[in-house]
Amino acid sequence: MRLLTRTIVTLTAAAGIAAGSLTGASPGFAATPPAAHPAAASRPAAPLATVNLGLNSTQAGYVQCWLKANWGYTGRIDGELGINSWKAFQRNLRTHWGYTGAIDGEVGGGTVSALQRLLRNWGYTGAIDGIAGSGTQAAFKQFAGGCAGWC
């Protein structure tokens, strides 16, 4: 009987300790998500697949027609200015508008600055600052409209 009493007391104490530990646990602790995979953080960032700079797909398609006719664009006319569209555009910008960067299809400040120089002929009056703001985008839409005849 004494052994049975001791066992019951021990089990009750263990249950009480366990219950007390769980009672003190906060919901934030109980719901802690698993750690992120470190491999995901160590991958280099990829360039955006499409950078239309405010153009809708019809307008971007017009630009692609112009690029195909004049600057070696060989992709589909799909209305998405992707890496290959921008590589073709960078060839134009290098030839005529002072672009000195790599022909890599990435739309960085150098690409936008050269584009802004081109867009002076399409109503752009802002600074050549490499930032594709509202003025750059509005002029780019004007330019795209001028490209419609190439389709």
DSSP file with accessible surface (Angstrom, degrees, kcal/mol):
  #  RESIDUE AA STRUCTURE BP1 BP2  ACC     N-H-->O    O-->H-N    N-H-->O    O-->H-N    TCO  KAPPA ALPHA  PHI   PSI    X-CA   Y-CA   Z-CA
    1    1 A M     >        0   0  176      0, 0.0     4,-2.2     0, 0.0     5,-0.2   0.000 360.0 360.0 360.0 -41.5    0.0    0.0    0.0
    2    2 A R  H  >  +     0   0  192      2,-0.2     4,-2.4     1,-0.2     5,-0.2   0.882 360.0  50.7 -62.0 -38.2    2.8    2.3    0.9
    3    3 A L  H  > S+     0   0  126      2,-0.2     4,-2.3     1,-0.2    -1,-0.2   0.907 109.5  50.8 -65.8 -39.7    4.4    1.7   -2.6
    4    4 A L  H  > S+     0   0  102      2,-0.2     4,-2.4     1,-0.2    -2,-0.2   0.918 110.6  48.8 -65.5 -41.5    1.1    2.5   -4.3
    5    5 A T  H  X S+     0   0   72     -4,-2.2     4,-2.6     1,-0.2     5,-0.2   0.924 111.0  50.4 -63.4 -45.7    0.7    5.8   -2.3
    6    6 A R  H  X S+     0   0  148     -4,-2.4     4,-2.5     2,-0.2    -1,-0.2   0.915 110.9  49.1 -60.7 -42.7    4.3    6.8   -3.2
    7    7 A T  H  X S+     0   0   65     -4,-2.3     4,-2.7     2,-0.2     5,-0.2   0.926 111.4  49.0 -63.9 -42.8    3.6    6.0   -6.9
    8    8 A I  H  X S+     0   0   90     -4,-2.4     4,-2.6     1,-0.2     5,-0.2   0.930 112.4  48.1 -65.2 -42.5    0.4    8.1   -6.9
    9    9 A V  H  X S+     0   0   90     -4,-2.6     4,-2.6     2,-0.2     5,-0.2   0.929 112.6  48.9 -63.5 -44.0    2.1   11.0   -5.2
   10   10 A T  H  X S+     0   0   89     -4,-2.5     4,-2.5    -5,-0.2    -2,-0.2   0.932 113.4  46.0 -62.5 -46.7    5.0   10.9   -7.6
   11   11 A L  H  X S+     0   0  114     -4,-2.7     4,-2.6     2,-0.2    -2,-0.2   0.903 112.7  50.5 -64.3 -40.4    2.7   10.7  -10.7
   12   12 A T  H  X S+     0   0   90     -4,-2.6     4,-2.6    -5,-0.2    -2,-0.2   0.923 111.6  48.1 -64.1 -42.0    0.5   13.6   -9.3
   13   13 A A  H  X S+     0   0   54     -4,-2.6     4,-2.6    -5,-0.2    -2,-0.2   0.928 112.2  49.0 -64.7 -43.0    3.6   15.7   -8.7
   14   14 A A  H  X S+     0   0   55     -4,-2.5     4,-2.6     1,-0.2    -2,-0.2   0.922 112.3  48.3 -63.1 -42.4    4.9   15.0  -12.2
   15   15 A A  H  X S+     0   0   60     -4,-2.6     4,-2.8     1,-0.2    -1,-0.2   0.910 111.4  50.6 -64.1 -40.8    1.6   15.8  -13.7
   16   16 A G  H  X S+     0   0   46     -4,-2.6     4,-2.5     2,-0.2    -2,-0.2   0.909 111.0  48.0 -64.1 -41.7    1.4   19.1  -11.7
   17   17 A I  H  X S+     0   0  121     -4,-2.6     4,-2.2     2,-0.2    -2,-0.2   0.939 113.5  47.7 -64.2 -45.5    4.9   20.1  -12.8
   18   18 A A  H  X S+     0   0   52     -4,-2.6     4,-2.1     1,-0.2    -2,-0.2   0.930 113.1  47.9 -62.5 -44.2    4.1   19.4  -16.4
   19   19 A A  H  X S+     0   0   50     -4,-2.8     4,-2.6     1,-0.2    -1,-0.2   0.918 110.9  51.5 -64.1 -40.5    0.7   21.3  -16.2
   20   20 A G  H  X S+     0   0   45     -4,-2.5     4,-1.8    -5,-0.2    -1,-0.2   0.896 108.8  51.3 -63.7 -37.8    2.4   24.2  -14.6
   21   21 A S  H  < S+     0   0   82     -4,-2.2     4,-0.5     1,-0.2    -1,-0.2   0.911 113.4  44.0 -66.3 -40.9    5.0   24.4  -17.3
   22   22 A L  H >< S+     0   0  135     -4,-2.1     3,-0.8     1,-0.2    -2,-0.2   0.871 109.0  57.3 -72.5 -34.0    2.4   24.3  -20.0
   23   23 A T  H 3< S+     0   0  120     -4,-2.6    -2,-0.2     1,-0.2    -1,-0.2   0.902 107.7  48.2 -64.0 -35.7    0.3   26.9  -18.2
   24   24 A G  T 3< S+     0   0   68     -4,-1.8    -1,-0.2    -5,-0.2     2,-0.2   0.598  87.6 106.9 -81.5  -9.0    3.2   29.3  -18.1
   25   25 A A    <   -     0   0   42     -3,-0.8    -3,-0.0    -4,-0.5    -4,-0.0  -0.485  67.9-133.1 -72.9 136.6    3.9   28.9  -21.8
   26   26 A S     >  -     0   0   63     -2,-0.2     4,-2.1     1,-0.1     3,-0.5  -0.572  16.9-118.4 -86.3 155.0    2.9   31.9  -24.0
   27   27 A P  H  > S+     0   0  111      0, 0.0     4,-1.9     0, 0.0    -1,-0.1   0.869 114.9  58.6 -60.2 -33.7    1.0   31.4  -27.2
   28   28 A G  H  4 S+     0   0   52      1,-0.2    -3,-0.0     2,-0.2     4,-0.0   0.883 106.4  47.7 -63.8 -35.8    3.9   33.0  -29.1
   29   29 A F  H >4 S+     0   0  151     -3,-0.5     3,-1.2     1,-0.2    -1,-0.2   0.932 111.9  48.7 -70.2 -42.1    6.2   30.4  -27.8
   30   30 A A  H 3< S+     0   0   83     -4,-2.1    -2,-0.2     1,-0.3    -1,-0.2   0.811 115.0  45.4 -68.4 -27.8    3.8   27.5  -28.7
   31   31 A A  T 3< S+     0   0   76     -4,-1.9    -1,-0.3    -5,-0.2    -2,-0.2   0.144  75.4 142.6-104.0  19.6    3.3   28.9  -32.2
   32   32 A T    <   -     0   0   94     -3,-1.2     3,-0.1    -5,-0.1    -3,-0.1  -0.441  48.8-130.2 -63.2 123.8    6.9   29.7  -33.1
   33   33 A P        -     0   0  100      0, 0.0     3,-0.1     0, 0.0    -1,-0.1  -0.355  29.4 -91.9 -72.4 158.4    7.4   28.8  -36.8
   34   34 A P        -     0   0  123      0, 0.0     0, 0.0     0, 0.0     0, 0.0  -0.278  54.0 -86.9 -64.9 157.2   10.3   26.7  -37.9
   35   35 A A        -     0   0   90      1,-0.1     2,-0.0    -3,-0.1    -3,-0.0  -0.285  48.4-103.2 -64.6 147.3   13.5   28.4  -38.8
   36   36 A A        -     0   0   91      1,-0.1    -1,-0.1    -3,-0.1     3,-0.0  -0.343  40.1 -97.4 -68.2 155.0   13.9   29.6  -42.4
   37   37 A H    >>  -     0   0  149      1,-0.2     3,-1.0     2,-0.0     4,-0.8  -0.600  27.2-147.1 -73.6 122.6   16.0   27.6  -44.8
   38   38 A P  H 3> S+     0   0  109      0, 0.0     4,-1.1     0, 0.0     3,-0.5   0.815  92.8  67.8 -63.5 -26.2   19.4   29.3  -44.9
   39   39 A A  H 3> S+     0   0   60      1,-0.2     4,-0.6     2,-0.2     3,-0.4   0.872  93.8  58.3 -63.0 -33.0   19.9   28.3  -48.6
   40   40 A A  H X4 S+     0   0   57     -3,-1.0     3,-0.6     1,-0.2    -1,-0.2   0.878 106.0  48.5 -65.5 -35.0   17.1   30.6  -49.6
   41   41 A A  H 3< S+     0   0   91     -4,-0.8    -1,-0.2    -3,-0.5    -2,-0.2   0.726 106.5  57.3 -77.8 -19.3   18.9   33.6  -48.2
   42   42 A S  H 3< S+     0   0   94     -4,-1.1    -1,-0.2    -3,-0.4    -2,-0.2   0.538  81.8 101.7 -93.5  -3.3   22.2   32.8  -49.8
   43   43 A R  S << S-     0   0  176     -3,-0.6     3,-0.1    -4,-0.6     2,-0.1  -0.552  78.9-111.0 -78.5 143.4   20.9   32.8  -53.4
   44   44 A P        -     0   0  122      0, 0.0     2,-0.2     0, 0.0    -1,-0.1  -0.390  38.3-100.1 -70.1 151.0   21.7   35.9  -55.5
   45   45 A A        -     0   0  103     -2,-0.1     0, 0.0     1,-0.1     0, 0.0  -0.485  35.5-137.0 -71.6 137.6   18.7   38.0  -56.5
   46   46 A A        -     0   0   86     -2,-0.2     3,-0.1     1,-0.1    -1,-0.1  -0.683  24.3-103.5 -93.0 147.8   17.4   37.4  -60.0
   47   47 A P        -     0   0   59      0, 0.0    -1,-0.1     0, 0.0    36,-0.1  -0.337  49.0 -88.7 -64.8 154.0   16.5   40.3  -62.3
   48   48 A L        -     0   0  131      1,-0.1    59,-0.1    34,-0.1     3,-0.1  -0.375  29.6-135.8 -63.0 142.8   12.8   40.8  -62.7
   49   49 A A  S    S+     0   0   76      1,-0.2    34,-0.5    33,-0.1     2,-0.4   0.859  88.0  26.4 -70.1 -35.3   11.3   38.9  -65.5
   50   50 A T        +     0   0   52     32,-0.2     2,-0.4    33,-0.1    32,-0.2  -0.994  55.7 174.8-135.1 129.2    9.2   41.8  -66.9
   51   51 A V        +     0   0   31     30,-3.0    29,-0.0    -2,-0.4    -3,-0.0  -0.817   9.5 163.8-132.6  92.3    9.8   45.5  -66.6
   52   52 A N    >   -     0   0   30     -2,-0.4     3,-2.0     3,-0.1    -1,-0.1   0.518  38.2-140.2 -88.2  -5.8    7.2   47.4  -68.6
   53   53 A L  T 3  S-     0   0   23      1,-0.3    87,-0.1    28,-0.1    88,-0.1   0.887  76.1 -40.6  46.8  47.9    7.9   50.8  -66.9
   54   54 A G  T 3  S+     0   0   35      1,-0.3    -1,-0.3    86,-0.1     2,-0.2   0.359 106.2 131.0  89.4  -6.7    4.2   51.6  -66.9
   55   55 A L    <   -     0   0   10     -3,-2.0    -1,-0.3     1,-0.1    -3,-0.1  -0.564  53.5-130.9 -78.5 144.7    3.2   50.3  -70.3
   56   56 A N     >  -     0   0   84     -2,-0.2     4,-2.7    -3,-0.1     5,-0.2  -0.335  37.3 -94.3 -80.4 175.9    0.3   48.0  -70.7
   57   57 A S  H  > S+     0   0   75      1,-0.2     4,-2.1     2,-0.2     5,-0.1   0.860 125.1  52.7 -66.6 -32.4    0.8   44.8  -72.7
   58   58 A T  H  > S+     0   0   80      2,-0.2     4,-1.8     1,-0.2    -1,-0.2   0.951 112.2  45.0 -65.7 -47.4   -0.5   46.4  -76.0
   59   59 A Q  H  > S+     0   0   45      1,-0.2     4,-1.9     2,-0.2    -2,-0.2   0.917 113.1  50.2 -62.2 -43.6    2.0   49.3  -75.7
   60   60 A A  H  X S+     0   0    0     -4,-2.7     4,-2.4    19,-0.2    -1,-0.2   0.882 107.0  56.0 -63.9 -34.9    4.8   46.9  -74.7
   61   61 A G  H  X S+     0   0    8     -4,-2.1     4,-2.2    -5,-0.2    -1,-0.2   0.894 104.3  53.2 -62.7 -39.0    4.0   44.8  -77.7
   62   62 A Y  H  X S+     0   0   80     -4,-1.8     4,-2.1     2,-0.2    -1,-0.2   0.926 108.5  49.6 -61.0 -43.3    4.4   47.8  -80.0
   63   63 A V  H  X S+     0   0    0     -4,-1.9     4,-2.8     1,-0.2    -2,-0.2   0.924 109.1  52.5 -62.2 -41.4    7.9   48.4  -78.5
   64   64 A Q  H  X S+     0   0    0     -4,-2.4     4,-2.7     1,-0.2    -1,-0.2   0.891 106.2  53.5 -63.0 -37.7    8.7   44.7  -79.1
   65   65 A a  H  X S+     0   0   15     -4,-2.2     4,-2.4     2,-0.2    -1,-0.2   0.926 110.9  46.7 -60.2 -44.8    7.7   45.1  -82.7
   66   66 A W  H  X S+     0   0   31     -4,-2.1     4,-1.9     2,-0.2     5,-0.3   0.916 112.9  49.2 -62.7 -43.2   10.0   48.0  -83.1
   67   67 A L  H  X S+     0   0    0     -4,-2.8     4,-2.8     1,-0.2     6,-1.5   0.893 111.4  49.7 -63.6 -39.1   12.8   46.1  -81.3
   68   68 A K  H  < S+     0   0   97     -4,-2.7     4,-0.4     1,-0.2    -2,-0.2   0.919 113.9  45.0 -66.0 -42.5   12.3   43.1  -83.6
   69   69 A A  H  < S+     0   0   58     -4,-2.4    -1,-0.2    -5,-0.2    -2,-0.2   0.797 132.9  14.4 -71.7 -27.6   12.4   45.2  -86.8
   70   70 A N  H  < S+     0   0   69     -4,-1.9    -3,-0.2    -5,-0.2    -2,-0.2   0.669 124.8  39.9-123.9 -23.5   15.4   47.3  -85.8
   71   71 A W  S  < S-     0   0   49     -4,-2.8    20,-0.2    -5,-0.3    -3,-0.2   0.106 102.4 -96.9-131.7  24.8   17.4   45.9  -82.9
   72   72 A G        +     0   0   48     -4,-0.4     2,-0.4     1,-0.2    -4,-0.2   0.663  59.4 161.2  76.2  18.3   17.7   42.1  -83.1
   73   73 A Y        +     0   0   14     -6,-1.5    -1,-0.2     1,-0.1    12,-0.1  -0.591   9.4 174.8 -72.6 126.9   14.9   41.2  -80.7
   74   74 A T        +     0   0  126     -2,-0.4    -1,-0.1    10,-0.1    11,-0.1   0.368  41.3 100.6-115.4   2.7   14.0   37.5  -81.6
   75   75 A G  S    S-     0   0   23      1,-0.2     2,-0.1   -11,-0.1    -2,-0.0  -0.077  80.9 -73.2 -80.6-175.8   11.4   36.7  -78.9
   76   76 A R        -     0   0  183      1,-0.1     2,-1.3     2,-0.0    -1,-0.2  -0.422  38.4-117.4 -74.7 151.9    7.7   36.6  -79.1
   77   77 A I        +     0   0   73      1,-0.2   -16,-0.1    -2,-0.1    -1,-0.1  -0.767  62.4 141.8 -87.1  90.9    5.6   39.7  -79.3
   78   78 A D        -     0   0   57     -2,-1.3    -1,-0.2     2,-0.2   -17,-0.1   0.384  67.4-112.0-118.8   0.4    3.9   39.0  -75.9
   79   79 A G  S    S+     0   0    4    -19,-0.2     2,-0.5     1,-0.2   -19,-0.2   0.669  83.6 112.6  76.5  15.2    3.6   42.5  -74.4
   80   80 A E        -     0   0  103    -20,-0.2     2,-1.6   -19,-0.1    -2,-0.2  -0.953  60.7-146.8-123.9 110.6    6.1   41.7  -71.6
   81   81 A L        +     0   0    1     -2,-0.5   -30,-3.0     4,-0.1   -28,-0.1  -0.609  38.9 163.6 -78.3  91.9    9.4   43.6  -71.8
   82   82 A G     >  -     0   0   16     -2,-1.6     4,-2.6   -32,-0.2     5,-0.2  -0.168  55.1 -68.3 -96.8-165.8   11.6   40.9  -70.4
   83   83 A I  H  > S+     0   0   60    -34,-0.5     4,-2.3     1,-0.2     5,-0.2   0.899 131.4  47.8 -56.9 -46.0   15.4   40.4  -70.4
   84   84 A N  H  > S+     0   0   96      2,-0.2     4,-1.9     1,-0.2    -1,-0.2   0.872 110.7  51.9 -69.2 -33.5   15.7   39.8  -74.1
   85   85 A S  H  > S+     0   0    2      2,-0.2     4,-2.4     1,-0.2    -1,-0.2   0.939 112.5  46.1 -62.8 -45.3   13.5   42.8  -75.0
   86   86 A W  H  X S+     0   0    3     -4,-2.6     4,-3.0     2,-0.2    19,-0.3   0.838 107.0  57.3 -71.4 -29.4   15.7   45.0  -72.8
   87   87 A K  H  X S+     0   0   71     -4,-2.3     4,-1.6    -5,-0.2    -1,-0.2   0.945 109.9  45.5 -62.3 -44.8   18.9   43.5  -74.3
   88   88 A A  H  X S+     0   0    0     -4,-1.9     4,-1.5     2,-0.2    -2,-0.2   0.924 113.3  49.8 -62.3 -42.7   17.7   44.7  -77.7
   89   89 A F  H  X S+     0   0    1     -4,-2.4     4,-2.8     1,-0.2    -2,-0.2   0.916 106.7  55.1 -63.7 -40.3   16.7   48.0  -76.3
   90   90 A Q  H  X S+     0   0    0     -4,-3.0     4,-2.6     1,-0.2    -1,-0.2   0.854 102.0  58.0 -62.9 -31.4   20.1   48.4  -74.7
   91   91 A R  H  X S+     0   0   87     -4,-1.6     4,-2.0     2,-0.2    -1,-0.2   0.927 110.0  43.9 -63.2 -42.4   21.7   47.9  -78.1
   92   92 A N  H  X S+     0   0    7     -4,-1.5     4,-2.6     2,-0.2     5,-0.5   0.935 113.6  50.3 -63.7 -46.9   19.7   50.9  -79.4
   93   93 A L  H  X S+     0   0    0     -4,-2.8     4,-1.9     1,-0.2     6,-1.9   0.863 111.1  49.2 -63.6 -34.6   20.6   52.9  -76.3
   94   94 A R  H  < S+     0   0  117     -4,-2.6     4,-0.4     4,-0.2    -1,-0.2   0.917 113.9  45.9 -68.6 -42.9   24.3   52.1  -76.6
   95   95 A T  H  < S+     0   0   89     -4,-2.0    -2,-0.2    -5,-0.2    -1,-0.2   0.890 134.2   8.4 -68.1 -39.1   24.3   53.1  -80.3
   96   96 A H  H  < S+     0   0  112     -4,-2.6    -3,-0.2    -5,-0.1    -2,-0.2   0.641 125.0  46.0-120.4 -18.8   22.4   56.3  -80.0
   97   97 A W  S  < S-     0   0   67     -4,-1.9    20,-0.2    -5,-0.5    -3,-0.2   0.154 102.5 -98.6-127.8  20.0   21.8   57.4  -76.4
   98   98 A G        +     0   0   46     -4,-0.4     2,-0.3     1,-0.2    -4,-0.2   0.652  59.7 159.5  80.5  16.3   25.0   57.1  -74.4
   99   99 A Y        +     0   0   16     -6,-1.9    -1,-0.2     1,-0.1    12,-0.1  -0.574   9.0 171.2 -73.4 129.6   24.3   53.8  -72.7
  100  100 A T        +     0   0  131     -2,-0.3    -1,-0.1     2,-0.1     3,-0.1   0.387  40.9 100.1-119.8   1.5   27.7   52.4  -71.5
  101  101 A G  S    S-     0   0   28      1,-0.2     2,-0.1   -11,-0.1    -2,-0.0  -0.047  82.0 -69.2 -80.3-175.2   26.6   49.4  -69.4
  102  102 A A        -     0   0   59      1,-0.1     2,-1.6     2,-0.0     3,-0.3  -0.392  40.0-117.8 -72.2 150.4   26.5   45.8  -70.2
  103  103 A I  S    S+     0   0   48      1,-0.2   -16,-0.1    -3,-0.1    -1,-0.1  -0.707  71.9 128.5 -86.2  82.9   24.0   44.4  -72.6
  104  104 A D  S    S-     0   0   57     -2,-1.6    -1,-0.2     2,-0.2   -17,-0.2   0.417  73.4-117.7-122.7  -4.2   22.4   42.3  -69.9
  105  105 A G        +     0   0    5    -19,-0.3     2,-0.5    -3,-0.3   -19,-0.2   0.516  69.2 134.4  77.7   3.1   18.7   43.1  -70.0
  106  106 A E        -     0   0   98     -4,-0.2     2,-1.5   -20,-0.1    -1,-0.3  -0.744  54.1-139.2 -89.2 131.7   18.7   44.5  -66.5
  107  107 A V        +     0   0   39     -2,-0.5     2,-0.1   -59,-0.1    -1,-0.1  -0.633  45.6 148.2 -94.0  81.1   16.8   47.8  -66.2
  108  108 A G     >  -     0   0   37     -2,-1.5     4,-2.5    23,-0.0     5,-0.2  -0.289  65.4 -76.6 -99.7-169.9   19.1   49.7  -63.9
  109  109 A G  H  > S+     0   0   41      1,-0.2     4,-2.8     2,-0.2     5,-0.2   0.854 127.8  53.6 -60.7 -37.1   19.9   53.4  -63.6
  110  110 A G  H  > S+     0   0   44      2,-0.2     4,-2.1     1,-0.2    -1,-0.2   0.910 110.3  47.0 -65.7 -41.6   22.2   53.4  -66.7
  111  111 A T  H  > S+     0   0    3      2,-0.2     4,-2.5     1,-0.2    -2,-0.2   0.941 114.5  46.9 -64.3 -45.2   19.5   51.9  -68.9
  112  112 A V  H  X S+     0   0    7     -4,-2.5     4,-3.0    18,-0.2    -2,-0.2   0.910 109.7  53.7 -67.1 -39.1   16.9   54.3  -67.6
  113  113 A S  H  X S+     0   0   24     -4,-2.8     4,-1.8     2,-0.2    -1,-0.2   0.934 111.7  44.9 -59.8 -45.9   19.2   57.4  -68.0
  114  114 A A  H  X S+     0   0    0     -4,-2.1     4,-2.1     2,-0.2    -1,-0.2   0.909 112.3  52.3 -64.7 -40.2   19.9   56.5  -71.6
  115  115 A L  H  X S+     0   0    0     -4,-2.5     4,-2.9     1,-0.2    -2,-0.2   0.919 106.1  54.5 -60.9 -40.8   16.1   55.8  -72.1
  116  116 A Q  H  X S+     0   0    0     -4,-3.0     4,-0.7     1,-0.2    -1,-0.2   0.885 105.3  53.2 -62.3 -36.2   15.4   59.3  -70.7
  117  117 A R  H >< S+     0   0   87     -4,-1.8     3,-0.9     1,-0.2     4,-0.3   0.934 111.4  45.7 -63.7 -43.8   17.7   60.8  -73.2
  118  118 A L  H >< S+     0   0    6     -4,-2.1     3,-1.8     1,-0.2    -2,-0.2   0.919 107.7  58.6 -60.5 -43.2   15.8   59.1  -76.0
  119  119 A L  H ><>S+     0   0    0     -4,-2.9     5,-2.4     1,-0.3     3,-2.2   0.600  80.8  83.6 -70.4  -9.3   12.5   60.1  -74.5
  120  120 A R  G X<5S+     0   0  109     -3,-0.9     3,-0.9    -4,-0.7    -1,-0.3   0.849  90.7  54.4 -57.1 -31.3   13.5   63.8  -74.7
  121  121 A N  G < 5S+     0   0  111     -3,-1.8    -1,-0.3    -4,-0.3    -2,-0.2   0.481 107.8  51.0 -78.0  -4.2   12.1   63.4  -78.3
  122  122 A W  G < 5S-     0   0   94     -3,-2.2    -1,-0.2    -4,-0.1    20,-0.2  -0.012 131.8 -78.8-125.3  25.9    8.8   62.0  -76.9
  123  123 A G  T < 5S+     0   0   59     -3,-0.9     2,-0.4     1,-0.3    -3,-0.2   0.454  78.2 145.6  97.0   2.8    8.0   64.7  -74.3
  124  124 A Y      < +     0   0   15     -5,-2.4    -1,-0.3     1,-0.1    -2,-0.1  -0.595  10.9 164.2 -76.6 127.3   10.2   63.9  -71.4
  125  125 A T        +     0   0  127     -2,-0.4    -1,-0.1     2,-0.1     3,-0.1   0.361  39.6 102.3-122.7   2.6   11.3   67.1  -69.7
  126  126 A G  S    S-     0   0   29      1,-0.2     2,-0.1   -10,-0.1    -2,-0.0  -0.028  80.6 -68.4 -80.4-174.8   12.6   65.8  -66.4
  127  127 A A        -     0   0   60      1,-0.1     2,-1.5     2,-0.0     4,-0.2  -0.376  40.0-117.7 -71.8 151.4   16.1   65.2  -65.2
  128  128 A I        +     0   0   56      1,-0.2   -15,-0.1    -3,-0.1    -1,-0.1  -0.732  67.3 135.8 -86.8  87.2   18.3   62.5  -66.6
  129  129 A D  S    S-     0   0   79     -2,-1.5    -1,-0.2     2,-0.2   -16,-0.1   0.390  70.2-114.9-122.3   0.2   18.5   60.8  -63.3
  130  130 A G  S    S+     0   0   13      1,-0.2     2,-0.6    -3,-0.2   -18,-0.2   0.612  76.6 123.6  75.6  10.4   18.0   57.1  -64.0
  131  131 A I        -     0   0  110     -4,-0.2     2,-2.0   -19,-0.1    -1,-0.2  -0.927  58.2-144.0-109.5 122.5   14.8   57.0  -62.1
  132  132 A A        +     0   0   25     -2,-0.6   -19,-0.0    -3,-0.1    -1,-0.0  -0.457  43.1 156.6 -85.5  69.0   11.7   55.8  -64.0
  133  133 A G     >  -     0   0   31     -2,-2.0     4,-2.6     1,-0.0     5,-0.2   0.012  61.2 -73.0 -81.1-166.3    9.2   58.1  -62.4
  134  134 A S  H  > S+     0   0  107      1,-0.2     4,-2.6     2,-0.2     5,-0.2   0.857 130.6  51.7 -63.7 -37.3    5.9   59.3  -63.7
  135  135 A G  H  > S+     0   0   38      2,-0.2     4,-2.2     1,-0.2    -1,-0.2   0.915 111.5  47.0 -65.9 -42.2    7.4   61.7  -66.3
  136  136 A T  H  > S+     0   0    2     -5,-0.2     4,-2.4     2,-0.2    -2,-0.2   0.934 113.8  48.4 -63.0 -44.9    9.6   58.9  -67.7
  137  137 A Q  H  X S+     0   0   65     -4,-2.6     4,-2.0     2,-0.2    -2,-0.2   0.901 109.7  51.5 -65.7 -39.2    6.7   56.5  -67.8
  138  138 A A  H  X S+     0   0   56     -4,-2.6     4,-1.7     1,-0.2    -1,-0.2   0.934 112.9  45.2 -63.2 -44.0    4.4   59.1  -69.5
  139  139 A A  H  X S+     0   0    4     -4,-2.2     4,-2.6     1,-0.2    -2,-0.2   0.873 109.0  56.6 -67.7 -35.0    7.0   59.7  -72.2
  140  140 A F  H  X S+     0   0    0     -4,-2.4     4,-2.7     1,-0.2    -1,-0.2   0.883 104.8  52.6 -64.2 -35.1    7.6   56.0  -72.6
  141  141 A K  H  X S+     0   0   87     -4,-2.0     4,-2.2     2,-0.2    -1,-0.2   0.905 108.6  50.2 -65.4 -40.0    3.9   55.6  -73.3
  142  142 A Q  H  X S+     0   0  126     -4,-1.7     4,-1.6     2,-0.2    -2,-0.2   0.930 111.3  48.7 -61.7 -44.9    4.2   58.3  -76.1
  143  143 A F  H  X S+     0   0    8     -4,-2.6     4,-1.0     1,-0.2    -2,-0.2   0.928 108.8  53.0 -59.7 -45.1    7.2   56.4  -77.5
  144  144 A A  H >X S+     0   0    0     -4,-2.7     3,-0.8     1,-0.2     4,-0.5   0.901 105.5  54.5 -59.8 -39.9    5.3   53.1  -77.4
  145  145 A G  H >< S+     0   0   45     -4,-2.2     3,-1.1     1,-0.3     4,-0.3   0.887 105.4  53.6 -61.3 -36.4    2.5   54.7  -79.4
  146  146 A G  H 3< S+     0   0   39     -4,-1.6     3,-0.5     1,-0.2    -1,-0.3   0.720 102.9  58.3 -69.4 -19.7    5.0   55.8  -82.0
  147  147 A C  H X< S+     0   0    2     -4,-1.0     3,-2.1    -3,-0.8     4,-0.3   0.560  78.4  92.2 -85.0  -9.1    6.1   52.2  -82.3
  148  148 A A  G X< S+     0   0   34     -3,-1.1     3,-1.7    -4,-0.5    -1,-0.2   0.831  75.3  65.4 -56.8 -32.3    2.6   50.9  -83.2
  149  149 A G  G 3  S+     0   0   76     -3,-0.5    -1,-0.3    -4,-0.3    -2,-0.1   0.645  90.4  65.7 -66.9 -13.6    3.4   51.3  -86.9
  150  150 A W  G <         0   0  129     -3,-2.1    -1,-0.3   -88,-0.1    -2,-0.2   0.599 360.0 360.0 -83.8 -10.1    6.1   48.6  -86.7
  151  151 A a    <         0   0   92     -3,-1.7   -89,-0.1    -4,-0.3   -90,-0.0  -0.582 360.0 360.0 -93.2 360.0    3.5   45.9  -85.9
